[in-house]
Amino acid sequence: MSGQPVTIDQIRTFIDKHLGKKVVLTVNHSRKKKTVNKGVVAETYPRHFVVKLDKTAAVKNASFTYADLLTKTVEIEFQEQDRVS
């Protein structure tokens, strides 16, 4: 995340502003295991947000807490809208 928000409220506001934008998610499962998925920020709630994943993913939706971003368990990178991937 660019700008590096430091509190959960700042992260929530940041994600709310990017609702509907394309993202690349990197989920850190352990030291050596990471999962990378592409999708769109679909919904935001007070404690978590939902990302609708691309058709290539095994599941359709994934939800994450804002604390996941704060602790860097999940890293999110926003993609440019004009780009086709």
Long-range contacts (C-beta under 8 A, 24 or more apart in sequence): 1-69, 1-75, 1-76, 1-77, 2-78, 6-70, 7-70, 8-66, 8-67, 8-70, 11-66, 11-69, 11-70, 12-44, 12-46, 12-66, 15-41, 15-44, 15-49, 15-66, 15-69, 16-44, 18-78, 19-43, 19-44, 21-78, 21-79, 21-81, 22-78, 22-79, 22-80, 22-81, 22-83, 22-85, 23-51, 23-76, 23-77, 23-78, 23-79, 24-76, 24-77, 24-79, 25-51, 25-62, 25-64, 25-74, 25-75, 25-76, 26-74, 26-75, 26-76, 26-77, 27-73, 27-74, 28-72, 28-73, 28-74, 28-75, 37-62, 38-79, 38-85
